[in-house]
Amino acid sequence: MGIQGSFTDFVICAVSVRYQLAIFTDDKDFVGYKKILPIRLYDYRIEG
C-alpha cells in the first residue's frame, strides 16, 4: 500500500512533522496522508 501526492504536499507534511505543527488546509488529500504519515491537521470547523 502506498500514497501518491505532490512534492509540495510532502514537503508540507515533512515540515509539519519536523516542527510539530498542525496543517491548516481543506485539501482532502491530507486526510489520506494522515492515515500513513504522523501529521496533525488543524480543525478549523466551528461547532455550533
N, CA, C and O atoms as a Tripos MOL2 file, in Angstrom:
@<TRIPOS>MOLECULE
protein
  192   191    48     0     0
PROTEIN
NO_CHARGES

@<TRIPOS>ATOM
      1 N           0.8530   -1.1860    0.0000 N.3       1 MET1
      2 CA          0.0000    0.0000    0.0000 C.3       1 MET1
      3 C           0.8900    1.2380    0.0000 C.2       1 MET1
      4 O           1.9260    1.2760    0.6640 O.2       1 MET1
      5 N           0.4820    2.2160   -0.7320 N.am      2 GLY2
      6 CA          1.2450    3.4460   -0.7860 C.3       2 GLY2
      7 C           0.3210    4.6290   -0.9660 C.2       2 GLY2
      8 O          -0.8930    4.4850   -1.1070 O.2       2 GLY2
      9 N           0.9210    5.7860   -0.9590 N.am      3 ILE3
     10 CA          0.1470    7.0040   -1.1870 C.3       3 ILE3
     11 C           0.8070    7.7840   -2.3070 C.2       3 ILE3
     12 O           2.0200    7.7140   -2.5020 O.2       3 ILE3
     13 N           0.0010    8.5190   -3.0300 N.am      4 GLN4
     14 CA          0.5040    9.3290   -4.1170 C.3       4 GLN4
     15 C           0.1070   10.7710   -3.8440 C.2       4 GLN4
     16 O          -1.0410   11.0580   -3.5060 O.2       4 GLN4
     17 N           1.0530   11.6600   -3.9920 N.am      5 GLY5
     18 CA          0.7830   13.0750   -3.7800 C.3       5 GLY5
     19 C           1.8450   13.9130   -4.4470 C.2       5 GLY5
     20 O           2.7980   13.3920   -5.0270 O.2       5 GLY5
     21 N           1.6730   15.1990   -4.3600 N.am      6 SER6
     22 CA          2.6290   16.1040   -4.9990 C.3       6 SER6
     23 C           3.8510   16.3150   -4.1030 C.2       6 SER6
     24 O           3.8010   16.1160   -2.8890 O.2       6 SER6
     25 N           4.9230   16.7160   -4.7280 N.am      7 PHE7
     26 CA          6.1460   17.0390   -3.9980 C.3       7 PHE7
     27 C           5.8620   18.1100   -2.9390 C.2       7 PHE7
     28 O           6.3290   18.0100   -1.8050 O.2       7 PHE7
     29 N           5.1020   19.1200   -3.3180 N.am      8 THR8
     30 CA          4.7820   20.2150   -2.4000 C.3       8 THR8
     31 C           4.0080   19.7140   -1.1900 C.2       8 THR8
     32 O           4.2990   20.1160   -0.0640 O.2       8 THR8
     33 N           3.0300   18.8460   -1.4030 N.am      9 ASP9
     34 CA          2.2610   18.2940   -0.2840 C.3       9 ASP9
     35 C           3.1780   17.5590    0.6900 C.2       9 ASP9
     36 O           3.0400   17.7000    1.9050 O.2       9 ASP9
     37 N           4.1190   16.7710    0.1520 N.am     10 PHE10
     38 CA          5.0020   16.0050    1.0230 C.3      10 PHE10
     39 C           6.0280   16.8840    1.7370 C.2      10 PHE10
     40 O           6.4510   16.5530    2.8440 O.2      10 PHE10
     41 N           6.4280   17.9830    1.1320 N.am     11 VAL11
     42 CA          7.2910   18.9420    1.8360 C.3      11 VAL11
     43 C           6.5200   19.5580    2.9980 C.2      11 VAL11
     44 O           7.0630   19.7070    4.0930 O.2      11 VAL11
     45 N           5.2650   19.9160    2.7680 N.am     12 ILE12
     46 CA          4.4280   20.4550    3.8440 C.3      12 ILE12
     47 C           4.3130   19.4330    4.9730 C.2      12 ILE12
     48 O           4.4260   19.7890    6.1460 O.2      12 ILE12
     49 N           4.0890   18.1700    4.6270 N.am     13 CYS13
     50 CA          3.9960   17.1180    5.6470 C.3      13 CYS13
     51 C           5.3080   16.9780    6.4180 C.2      13 CYS13
     52 O           5.2980   16.8500    7.6420 O.2      13 CYS13
     53 N           6.4270   17.0020    5.7120 N.am     14 ALA14
     54 CA          7.7290   16.8530    6.3610 C.3      14 ALA14
     55 C           8.0100   17.9930    7.3320 C.2      14 ALA14
     56 O           8.4730   17.7600    8.4490 O.2      14 ALA14
     57 N           7.7350   19.2080    6.9170 N.am     15 VAL15
     58 CA          7.9480   20.3680    7.7920 C.3      15 VAL15
     59 C           7.0140   20.2940    9.0020 C.2      15 VAL15
     60 O           7.4110   20.6030   10.1250 O.2      15 VAL15
     61 N           5.7870   19.8850    8.7600 N.am     16 SER16
     62 CA          4.8110   19.7500    9.8360 C.3      16 SER16
     63 C           5.2800   18.7580   10.9040 C.2      16 SER16
     64 O           5.1970   19.0310   12.1010 O.2      16 SER16
     65 N           5.7690   17.6090   10.4500 N.am     17 VAL17
     66 CA          6.2550   16.5980   11.3980 C.3      17 VAL17
     67 C           7.5100   17.0900   12.1150 C.2      17 VAL17
     68 O           7.6310   16.9480   13.3320 O.2      17 VAL17
     69 N           8.4360   17.6650   11.3610 N.am     18 ARG18
     70 CA          9.7180   18.1090   11.9380 C.3      18 ARG18
     71 C           9.5300   19.1580   13.0290 C.2      18 ARG18
     72 O          10.2030   19.1120   14.0590 O.2      18 ARG18
     73 N           8.6170   20.1050   12.8070 N.am     19 TYR19
     74 CA          8.4200   21.1980   13.7500 C.3      19 TYR19
     75 C           7.1510   21.0510   14.5940 C.2      19 TYR19
     76 O           6.7440   21.9750   15.2990 O.2      19 TYR19
     77 N           6.5410   19.8710   14.5050 N.am     20 GLN20
     78 CA          5.3500   19.5480   15.3050 C.3      20 GLN20
     79 C           4.2570   20.5940   15.1400 C.2      20 GLN20
     80 O           3.7200   21.1090   16.1210 O.2      20 GLN20
     81 N           3.9350   20.9020   13.8810 N.am     21 LEU21
     82 CA          2.9170   21.8850   13.5560 C.3      21 LEU21
     83 C           1.7120   21.1920   12.9280 C.2      21 LEU21
     84 O           1.8660   20.2180   12.1900 O.2      21 LEU21
     85 N           0.5310   21.6850   13.2160 N.am     22 ALA22
     86 CA         -0.6670   21.1920   12.5540 C.3      22 ALA22
     87 C          -0.7840   21.8570   11.1800 C.2      22 ALA22
     88 O          -0.3880   23.0090   11.0050 O.2      22 ALA22
     89 N          -1.3190   21.1350   10.2280 N.am     23 ILE23
     90 CA         -1.5000   21.6450    8.8750 C.3      23 ILE23
     91 C          -2.9100   22.2220    8.7640 C.2      23 ILE23
     92 O          -3.8920   21.5490    9.0770 O.2      23 ILE23
     93 N          -2.9980   23.4580    8.3200 N.am     24 PHE24
     94 CA         -4.2810   24.1380    8.1340 C.3      24 PHE24
     95 C          -4.6410   24.0560    6.6530 C.2      24 PHE24
     96 O          -4.0650   24.7660    5.8290 O.2      24 PHE24
     97 N          -5.5930   23.1910    6.3200 N.am     25 THR25
     98 CA         -5.9840   23.0180    4.9260 C.3      25 THR25
     99 C          -7.3800   22.4370    4.8390 C.2      25 THR25
    100 O          -7.8690   21.8230    5.7880 O.2      25 THR25
    101 N          -8.0190   22.6340    3.6960 N.am     26 ASP26
    102 CA         -9.2780   21.9420    3.4270 C.3      26 ASP26
    103 C          -9.0940   20.9520    2.2730 C.2      26 ASP26
    104 O         -10.0690   20.4430    1.7200 O.2      26 ASP26
    105 N          -7.8430   20.6880    1.9210 N.am     27 ASP27
    106 CA         -7.4930   19.7320    0.8740 C.3      27 ASP27
    107 C          -7.6840   18.3160    1.4190 C.2      27 ASP27
    108 O          -7.0260   17.9250    2.3820 O.2      27 ASP27
    109 N          -8.5730   17.5620    0.8090 N.am     28 LYS28
    110 CA         -8.9090   16.2110    1.2930 C.3      28 LYS28
    111 C          -7.7460   15.2290    1.1460 C.2      28 LYS28
    112 O          -7.7520   14.1740    1.7820 O.2      28 LYS28
    113 N          -6.7510   15.5560    0.3200 N.am     29 ASP29
    114 CA         -5.5980   14.6700    0.1750 C.3      29 ASP29
    115 C          -4.8830   14.4740    1.5010 C.2      29 ASP29
    116 O          -4.3640   13.3920    1.7740 O.2      29 ASP29
    117 N          -4.8520   15.5170    2.3320 N.am     30 PHE30
    118 CA         -4.1310   15.4300    3.5980 C.3      30 PHE30
    119 C          -4.7960   14.4690    4.5780 C.2      30 PHE30
    120 O          -4.1290   13.9090    5.4490 O.2      30 PHE30
    121 N          -6.0980   14.2750    4.4420 N.am     31 VAL31
    122 CA         -6.7870   13.2740    5.2760 C.3      31 VAL31
    123 C          -6.2460   11.8860    4.9250 C.2      31 VAL31
    124 O          -6.0480   11.0520    5.8080 O.2      31 VAL31
    125 N          -6.0120   11.6480    3.6540 N.am     32 GLY32
    126 CA         -5.4180   10.3790    3.2280 C.3      32 GLY32
    127 C          -3.9780   10.2270    3.6890 C.2      32 GLY32
    128 O          -3.5650    9.1450    4.1060 O.2      32 GLY32
    129 N          -3.2130   11.3110    3.6130 N.am     33 TYR33
    130 CA         -1.8160   11.2610    4.0710 C.3      33 TYR33
    131 C          -1.7640   10.9480    5.5590 C.2      33 TYR33
    132 O          -0.8610   10.2530    6.0260 O.2      33 TYR33
    133 N          -2.7380   11.4650    6.3010 N.am     34 LYS34
    134 CA         -2.7570   11.2900    7.7540 C.3      34 LYS34
    135 C          -2.9100    9.8170    8.1480 C.2      34 LYS34
    136 O          -2.5000    9.4200    9.2380 O.2      34 LYS34
    137 N          -3.4920    9.0200    7.2730 N.am     35 LYS35
    138 CA         -3.6500    7.5870    7.5500 C.3      35 LYS35
    139 C          -2.3060    6.8740    7.5590 C.2      35 LYS35
    140 O          -2.1680    5.8200    8.1800 O.2      35 LYS35
    141 N          -1.3150    7.4380    6.8770 N.am     36 ILE36
    142 CA          0.0040    6.8240    6.7530 C.3      36 ILE36
    143 C           1.0930    7.6100    7.4860 C.2      36 ILE36
    144 O           1.9710    7.0240    8.1180 O.2      36 ILE36
    145 N           1.0290    8.9110    7.3980 N.am     37 LEU37
    146 CA          2.0680    9.7830    7.9470 C.3      37 LEU37
    147 C           1.6420   10.3570    9.3040 C.2      37 LEU37
    148 O           0.4510   10.5500    9.5480 O.2      37 LEU37
    149 N           2.6060   10.6270   10.1810 N.am     38 PRO38
    150 CA          2.2660   11.1470   11.5200 C.3      38 PRO38
    151 C           2.0220   12.6570   11.5290 C.2      38 PRO38
    152 O           2.6490   13.3890   12.2960 O.2      38 PRO38
    153 N           1.1090   13.1160   10.6740 N.am     39 ILE39
    154 CA          0.8010   14.5460   10.6110 C.3      39 ILE39
    155 C          -0.4320   14.8460   11.4510 C.2      39 ILE39
    156 O          -1.2520   13.9680   11.7190 O.2      39 ILE39
    157 N          -0.5440   16.1030   11.8580 N.am     40 ARG40
    158 CA         -1.7340   16.5840   12.5550 C.3      40 ARG40
    159 C          -2.3970   17.6170   11.6640 C.2      40 ARG40
    160 O          -1.7280   18.4460   11.0480 O.2      40 ARG40
    161 N          -3.7150   17.5570   11.6020 N.am     41 LEU41
    162 CA         -4.4650   18.5340   10.8200 C.3      41 LEU41
    163 C          -5.1970   19.4710   11.7720 C.2      41 LEU41
    164 O          -5.8090   19.0310   12.7460 O.2      41 LEU41
    165 N          -5.1300   20.7490   11.4830 N.am     42 TYR42
    166 CA         -5.8340   21.7640   12.2730 C.3      42 TYR42
    167 C          -7.3140   21.6810   11.9670 C.2      42 TYR42
    168 O          -7.7140   21.7200   10.8030 O.2      42 TYR42
    169 N          -8.1290   21.5650   13.0030 N.am     43 ASP43
    170 CA         -9.5880   21.5020   12.8240 C.3      43 ASP43
    171 C         -10.1330   22.9270   12.8350 C.2      43 ASP43
    172 O         -10.2860   23.5380   13.8930 O.2      43 ASP43
    173 N         -10.4200   23.4380   11.6590 N.am     44 TYR44
    174 CA        -10.8520   24.8210   11.5200 C.3      44 TYR44
    175 C         -12.3650   24.9790   11.5700 C.2      44 TYR44
    176 O         -12.8640   26.1050   11.5570 O.2      44 TYR44
    177 N         -13.1000   23.8830   11.6270 N.am     45 ARG45
    178 CA        -14.5640   23.9570   11.6590 C.3      45 ARG45
    179 C         -15.0220   24.5100   13.0050 C.2      45 ARG45
    180 O         -14.4770   24.1620   14.0520 O.2      45 ARG45
    181 N         -16.0060   25.3540   12.9610 N.am     46 ILE46
    182 CA        -16.5620   25.9300   14.1770 C.3      46 ILE46
    183 C         -17.8150   25.1700   14.5380 C.2      46 ILE46
    184 O         -18.7520   25.0860   13.7440 O.2      46 ILE46
    185 N         -17.8330   24.6230   15.7210 N.am     47 GLU47
    186 CA        -19.0100   23.8870   16.1900 C.3      47 GLU47
    187 C         -20.0600   24.8800   16.6780 C.2      47 GLU47
    188 O         -19.7240   25.9100   17.2640 O.2      47 GLU47
    189 N         -21.3140   24.5730   16.4390 N.am     48 GLY48
    190 CA        -22.3500   25.4370   16.9830 C.3      48 GLY48
    191 C         -23.3330   25.7530   15.9980 C.2      48 GLY48
    192 O         -24.2860   26.4760   16.2880 O.2      48 GLY48
@<TRIPOS>BOND
     1     1     2 1
     2     2     3 1
     3     3     4 2
     4     3     5 am
     5     5     6 1
     6     6     7 1
     7     7     8 2
     8     7     9 am
     9     9    10 1
    10    10    11 1
    11    11    12 2
    12    11    13 am
    13    13    14 1
    14    14    15 1
    15    15    16 2
    16    15    17 am
    17    17    18 1
    18    18    19 1
    19    19    20 2
    20    19    21 am
    21    21    22 1
    22    22    23 1
    23    23    24 2
    24    23    25 am
    25    25    26 1
    26    26    27 1
    27    27    28 2
    28    27    29 am
    29    29    30 1
    30    30    31 1
    31    31    32 2
    32    31    33 am
    33    33    34 1
    34    34    35 1
    35    35    36 2
    36    35    37 am
    37    37    38 1
    38    38    39 1
    39    39    40 2
    40    39    41 am
    41    41    42 1
    42    42    43 1
    43    43    44 2
    44    43    45 am
    45    45    46 1
    46    46    47 1
    47    47    48 2
    48    47    49 am
    49    49    50 1
    50    50    51 1
    51    51    52 2
    52    51    53 am
    53    53    54 1
    54    54    55 1
    55    55    56 2
    56    55    57 am
    57    57    58 1
    58    58    59 1
    59    59    60 2
    60    59    61 am
    61    61    62 1
    62    62    63 1
    63    63    64 2
    64    63    65 am
    65    65    66 1
    66    66    67 1
    67    67    68 2
    68    67    69 am
    69    69    70 1
    70    70    71 1
    71    71    72 2
    72    71    73 am
    73    73    74 1
    74    74    75 1
    75    75    76 2
    76    75    77 am
    77    77    78 1
    78    78    79 1
    79    79    80 2
    80    79    81 am
    81    81    82 1
    82    82    83 1
    83    83    84 2
    84    83    85 am
    85    85    86 1
    86    86    87 1
    87    87    88 2
    88    87    89 am
    89    89    90 1
    90    90    91 1
    91    91    92 2
    92    91    93 am
    93    93    94 1
    94    94    95 1
    95    95    96 2
    96    95    97 am
    97    97    98 1
    98    98    99 1
    99    99   100 2
   100    99   101 am
   101   101   102 1
   102   102   103 1
   103   103   104 2
   104   103   105 am
   105   105   106 1
   106   106   107 1
   107   107   108 2
   108   107   109 am
   109   109   110 1
   110   110   111 1
   111   111   112 2
   112   111   113 am
   113   113   114 1
   114   114   115 1
   115   115   116 2
   116   115   117 am
   117   117   118 1
   118   118   119 1
   119   119   120 2
   120   119   121 am
   121   121   122 1
   122   122   123 1
   123   123   124 2
   124   123   125 am
   125   125   126 1
   126   126   127 1
   127   127   128 2
   128   127   129 am
   129   129   130 1
   130   130   131 1
   131   131   132 2
   132   131   133 am
   133   133   134 1
   134   134   135 1
   135   135   136 2
   136   135   137 am
   137   137   138 1
   138   138   139 1
   139   139   140 2
   140   139   141 am
   141   141   142 1
   142   142   143 1
   143   143   144 2
   144   143   145 am
   145   145   146 1
   146   146   147 1
   147   147   148 2
   148   147   149 am
   149   149   150 1
   150   150   151 1
   151   151   152 2
   152   151   153 am
   153   153   154 1
   154   154   155 1
   155   155   156 2
   156   155   157 am
   157   157   158 1
   158   158   159 1
   159   159   160 2
   160   159   161 am
   161   161   162 1
   162   162   163 1
   163   163   164 2
   164   163   165 am
   165   165   166 1
   166   166   167 1
   167   167   168 2
   168   167   169 am
   169   169   170 1
   170   170   171 1
   171   171   172 2
   172   171   173 am
   173   173   174 1
   174   174   175 1
   175   175   176 2
   176   175   177 am
   177   177   178 1
   178   178   179 1
   179   179   180 2
   180   179   181 am
   181   181   182 1
   182   182   183 1
   183   183   184 2
   184   183   185 am
   185   185   186 1
   186   186   187 1
   187   187   188 2
   188   187   189 am
   189   189   190 1
   190   190   191 1
   191   191   192 2
@<TRIPOS>SUBSTRUCTURE
     1 MET1         2 RESIDUE 1 A MET
     2 GLY2         6 RESIDUE 1 A GLY
     3 ILE3        10 RESIDUE 1 A ILE
     4 GLN4        14 RESIDUE 1 A GLN
     5 GLY5        18 RESIDUE 1 A GLY
     6 SER6        22 RESIDUE 1 A SER
     7 PHE7        26 RESIDUE 1 A PHE
     8 THR8        30 RESIDUE 1 A THR
     9 ASP9        34 RESIDUE 1 A ASP
    10 PHE10       38 RESIDUE 1 A PHE
    11 VAL11       42 RESIDUE 1 A VAL
    12 ILE12       46 RESIDUE 1 A ILE
    13 CYS13       50 RESIDUE 1 A CYS
    14 ALA14       54 RESIDUE 1 A ALA
    15 VAL15       58 RESIDUE 1 A VAL
    16 SER16       62 RESIDUE 1 A SER
    17 VAL17       66 RESIDUE 1 A VAL
    18 ARG18       70 RESIDUE 1 A ARG
    19 TYR19       74 RESIDUE 1 A TYR
    20 GLN20       78 RESIDUE 1 A GLN
    21 LEU21       82 RESIDUE 1 A LEU
    22 ALA22       86 RESIDUE 1 A ALA
    23 ILE23       90 RESIDUE 1 A ILE
    24 PHE24       94 RESIDUE 1 A PHE
    25 THR25       98 RESIDUE 1 A THR
    26 ASP26      102 RESIDUE 1 A ASP
    27 ASP27      106 RESIDUE 1 A ASP
    28 LYS28      110 RESIDUE 1 A LYS
    29 ASP29      114 RESIDUE 1 A ASP
    30 PHE30      118 RESIDUE 1 A PHE
    31 VAL31      122 RESIDUE 1 A VAL
    32 GLY32      126 RESIDUE 1 A GLY
    33 TYR33      130 RESIDUE 1 A TYR
    34 LYS34      134 RESIDUE 1 A LYS
    35 LYS35      138 RESIDUE 1 A LYS
    36 ILE36      142 RESIDUE 1 A ILE
    37 LEU37      146 RESIDUE 1 A LEU
    38 PRO38      150 RESIDUE 1 A PRO
    39 ILE39      154 RESIDUE 1 A ILE
    40 ARG40      158 RESIDUE 1 A ARG
    41 LEU41      162 RESIDUE 1 A LEU
    42 TYR42      166 RESIDUE 1 A TYR
    43 ASP43      170 RESIDUE 1 A ASP
    44 TYR44      174 RESIDUE 1 A TYR
    45 ARG45      178 RESIDUE 1 A ARG
    46 ILE46      182 RESIDUE 1 A ILE
    47 GLU47      186 RESIDUE 1 A GLU
    48 GLY48      190 RESIDUE 1 A GLY
